[in-house]
Amino acid sequence: MSNVAVLDLGGGRAELRLPPGALPALTDLRAVVADAFTAPDLHCLAAYVAVDSWAERRLLHETGFARDGVLRDWLPGPDGRRAHAWVGTVLRDDPLEPPHPWPEVPELEAGGLLLRPWRDADVPRIVEGCADAESQRWLGQMPAAYTSDAARAWLQDSAERVAEGTAMNWAVVDPGDPDGPDLALGSVGWFDLTAGVDCEVGYWTHPDARGRGVARRATEAVVAHAFGTLGVRRVRAFAAVDNVASRRVIEACGFELYGIERLGAWVRDGHVDMALYDRMGSPATTA
């Protein structure tokens, strides 16, 4: 384990550095961390890894490091560009166990469709779906010039929110389509979670997947997941008042209109009124 370095920074602080290439075993890394805390004045051990270094992040998570944030352009990159750093820390009295289970995006069946994790290979379909005129019209928070870099940034942000346990997004595919059984037809997910209380669902569809019930079936599957696995009691869904297609999907999934928020929706042309929907879980689905 000599390749794992612990650098004394003084003042009760130290930095753990993982070796490049092959990672140490979890038990070995825990032993290194435990040994570091035999120093009587060490209070906090920190680690910095690139935000997209998921193997390293998971190893540190399993060792007991808690996420403390991101430092922009903190690490030198191999191509001369700087990389953002994920920062994790473990304190002297912290257990060397994961602070919570590592979140995984499960596959879900959705009325003949499949919800699966997003992949880098999906970038072209994301660009096509998000650069589409209808997507651009109603989803004003999207970059107006939607590029491959924007899609990759969205994938990284989505993965980050999964790791934090604050959101989860799926790619929607049709395994029965002989022309493209793994082709992304759209996106669906939950976010804005208040544990044990409620969350919001949202979606978009690729233009060649519209009119096939894709958004409805995918949203129904995520709502069932929210009630059954997340254990929320209420699921929310919002759409611009004039977004008739989206409102039809929401209503077809059993949501009820409970209000209108003036200027609550951000669309490409600015802010417009937003229709507010929710759906309550039954005791059986939220048990």
C-alpha positions, -999 to 999 in steps of 0.1 A, spaced: 0 0 0 30 23 -3 15 38 -35 -13 54 -14 1 86 0 -10 105 31 5 140 31 7 159 64 -7 195 59 -2 206 95 -29 219 118 -45 185 122 -51 181 85 -38 157 59 -44 148 23 -49 112 9 -37 106 -26 -47 76 -46 -22 60 -70 -27 65 -107 -39 34 -125 -49 4 -105 -68 13 -73 -62 -3 -39 -86 -28 -24 -113 -14 -1 -99 -32 29 -64 -20 22 -75 16 18 -95 15 51 -63 2 68 -43 32 54 -70 56 67 -71 40 101 -33 41 103 -33 78 94 -55 85 124 -31 69 148 -13 103 146 -27 119 177 -31 154 162 -48 144 129 -84 156 128 -94 157 91 -83 136 61 -92 150 27 -91 135 -8 -94 153 -42 -103 134 -74 -116 145 -108 -154 148 -107 -158 122 -135 -135 97 -118 -164 75 -107 -143 45 -97 -122 66 -74 -152 84 -60 -170 52 -52 -140 37 -35 -136 68 -13 -173 67 -6 -171 31 5 -141 40 27 -162 65 46 -153 98 29 -183 122 28 -187 146 -2 -179 182 7 -182 199 -27 -164 206 -59 -134 228 -65 -134 242 -100 -102 238 -121 -84 224 -91 -66 195 -108 -42 195 -138 -56 175 -167 -36 152 -191 -43 175 -220 -31 206 -203 -66 217 -193 -77 220 -156 -102 196 -142 -128 201 -115 -121 182 -83 -146 163 -61 -137 168 -25 -143 142 2 -133 142 39 -133 118 68 -129 130 104 -112 112 133 -144 99 148 -162 90 116 -169 54 109 -149 40 80 -181 29 63 -201 46 35 -223 75 48 -252 60 27 -256 33 1 -240 41 -33 -270 51 -55 -276 30 -86 -300 37 -115 -321 6 -118 -337 -6 -150 -375 -2 -150 -401 -18 -172 -425 7 -186 -454 -9 -206 -432 -25 -232 -405 1 -229 -373 0 -208 -359 27 -187 -321 23 -184 -292 44 -173 -279 70 -197 -246 63 -215 -220 84 -233 -231 68 -266 -265 85 -262 -250 120 -268 -262 123 -304 -297 114 -295 -297 139 -266 -285 166 -289 -313 158 -314 -339 157 -288 -329 189 -269 -321 209 -301 -356 202 -314 -378 232 -318 -406 219 -295 -381 210 -267 -364 244 -271 -398 262 -270 -410 247 -237 -377 240 -218 -362 274 -215 -335 264 -191 -318 244 -219 -289 261 -238 -303 277 -269 -275 263 -290 -276 227 -278 -243 209 -287 -225 177 -278 -207 195 -251 -240 206 -236 -252 170 -237 -221 157 -220 -224 184 -193 -260 173 -187 -249 137 -184 -222 147 -159 -247 168 -139 -273 139 -139 -247 115 -127 -236 139 -100 -272 143 -87 -276 105 -87 -245 102 -66 -259 128 -42 -292 111 -40 -311 142 -51 -324 131 -85 -324 102 -110 -328 102 -148 -334 74 -172 -331 70 -209 -362 55 -225 -357 27 -250 -379 3 -269 -364 -32 -267 -390 -45 -292 -380 -21 -320 -360 -41 -345 -346 -9 -360 -333 5 -327 -339 -16 -296 -314 5 -276 -320 39 -292 -329 66 -267 -364 78 -272 -364 104 -245 -356 112 -209 -377 108 -177 -368 112 -141 -375 124 -106 -359 153 -87 -365 180 -60 -370 152 -34 -382 158 1 -375 124 17 -407 106 28 -429 135 15 -427 142 -22 -407 147 -54 -413 161 -89 -412 142 -122 -402 155 -156 -395 142 -191 -388 151 -227 -391 130 -259 -371 128 -291 -391 141 -320 -393 107 -337 -408 92 -306 -437 115 -301 -473 102 -306 -464 67 -294 -473 70 -257 -436 70 -247 -438 99 -223 -469 85 -206 -456 50 -201 -422 62 -189 -437 87 -165 -461 61 -151 -431 38 -144 -412 65 -126 -443 75 -105 -446 39 -94 -409 39 -85 -413 71 -66 -442 57 -45 -428 22 -41 -390 26 -38 -385 62 -27 -415 60 -4 -428 95 -11 -465 102 -4 -470 128 -32 -456 133 -67 -457 166 -85 -456 175 -122 -457 209 -138 -461 223 -173 -466 256 -190 -503 264 -193 -502 264 -231 -481 232 -234 -511 211 -243 -492 180 -252 -473 179 -219 -504 185 -199 -522 156 -217 -493 133 -206 -495 145 -170 -533 141 -169 -532 107 -185 -509 96 -157 -535 104 -131 -523 137 -119 -549 163 -108 -546 201 -114 -544 220 -81 -535 255 -92 -519 279 -116 -486 297 -108 -484 331 -125 -452 333 -145 -440 301 -130 -427 283 -161 -395 293 -179 -398 289 -216 -377 301 -245 -396 334 -248 -395 342 -211 -418 333 -181 -454 322 -186 -481 308 -163 -475 272 -151 -501 245 -144 -495 227 -111 -504 190 -108 -500 164 -82 -508 128 -75 -512 112 -40 -500 77 -33 -524 51 -18 -514 35 15 -505 3 -5 -481 21 -29 -464 42 -2 -460 15 25 
